[in-house]
Amino acid sequence: MTTPWEQRYAQRTQRMGSSAIRELLKLTEQPDLISFAGGLPAPDLFPIDEFKESADRVLTRHGRKALQYSTTEGYRPLREFIVQKICRYGIEAAPENVLITSGSQQALDLIGKILINPGDRLLTERPTYLGALQAWRSYQAEFITVPVDDDGLQTDLLEEALCSGPKFMYILPNFQNPGGVTLNLPRRKDLILMADRYGTPIIEDDPYGELRYEGEHLPPLVVLDAEKLNDDSKTNGQGFCRGNVLYLSTFSKTLAPGLRLGWIVAPVSVIQRCVMAKQGMDLHSSTFIQMVAYDVAKGGFLERHVREIRDVYRHRRDVMLKAMDQHFPTAVRWTRPQGGLFLWAILPEHISAAAVLEKAVEYKVAFVPGTSFHPDGGGENTMRLNFSNAKPDQIEIGIKRLGQALSESLQETIVLEPALV
Ligand SMILES: Cc1ncc(COP(=O)(O)O)c(C=O)c1O
């Protein structure tokens, strides 16, 4: 049935697509299917009792404020909390540099709204986070990509892409979604120098930085940028926020994604633009949720909770890697992430991950084929696996099933090959 709206959709909606991941998540609703498809944190770790107590406390002590409209910038104590939290990673900011958003997904959309004109070129990693592509496609952006390898963005291939004049770069330095890879320190420094040389600013998206299971913490790009600016004596002692990097993060992976709470750290002038844009979207993020999240997180709880999450996810990652070593055909390669929620598998070039998925679903296991993470095509032989959501025994069973699906897919194509020749 046609409605009066079909001919009235704005041009920008033509490039909007429903996320392949969201569609796939529907498959995971089958009760006996083991899903490595979503990017879901483990629900068994959600601090439900703490949320109950905090919600009660907030309503009892500050009910009238918590249920009222509030400022677009966000609940001041929560912004101060974030300032202290990121200070531990060397990011020097004031509460005025922080805007609370409805998940970092909204931060990505706000960035699109204030920065992207139709036809603007954006430089992303290949593969990259699908949600950013979805947000920015609706502002009619074009994408230029630079591949990642086991050490993150291949900065030696960056120059040519920068020459084509992207408006900004979108970089996920820690345990990248989807690849699970981390940008090493020399490349971080190269990136900052090249961003400066070509005058191309950076959006640093860091939802997973706290979830490191091994190895040394590496400085965020925003910190390296501030150091570079300090070297150049450009800051006049005014802190990092005159710099070239906007920093995004979220409570989704450390507290709970259902809160829909993230944040942008940016120069005050950029925050003010984002505030205007956010007013048109949702006025502000939920006052009540911000107050409850602050009450849960403060006083050292968040740090203790993150330590617990790290232990659980490290174990799940190790179980998945061990099971893959045991059950995956030797022709398949995969990343060994030092943190985060994902690892990335690369199949022989002639194997389609989408075809493997069909078989995998018959075996009652799911993953995400990698094509959707490639803004300019390719990646048909790649797949993303999430290791945070399923329990260890399920991971073992699921990977064994997936190994069977992969072995069969590989054998079938080997049988087909002589006929093709
Ligand atoms: C790289 C990246 N950025 C942003 C988001 C959005 O997170 P949220 O909106 O839940 O804060 C995600 C979620 O998976 C992500 O992986």
The ligand as a Gaussian input file, in Angstrom:
#p B3LYP/6-31G(d) Opt

LIG

0 1
 C       33.173000       2.050000      17.543000
 C       31.828000       2.328000      18.118000
 N       31.402000       3.588000      18.219000
 C       30.197000       3.885000      18.737000
 C       29.352000       2.885000      19.172000
 C       28.010000       3.272000      19.704000
 O       27.924000       3.021000      21.063000
 P       26.787000       3.640000      22.000000
 O       25.898000       4.480000      21.150000
 O       26.097000       2.489000      22.604000
 O       27.530000       4.473000      22.996000
 C       29.747000       1.549000      19.094000
 C       28.847000       0.465000      19.525000
 O       29.087000      -0.685000      19.371000
 C       31.033000       1.267000      18.550000
 O       31.493000       0.016000      18.433000

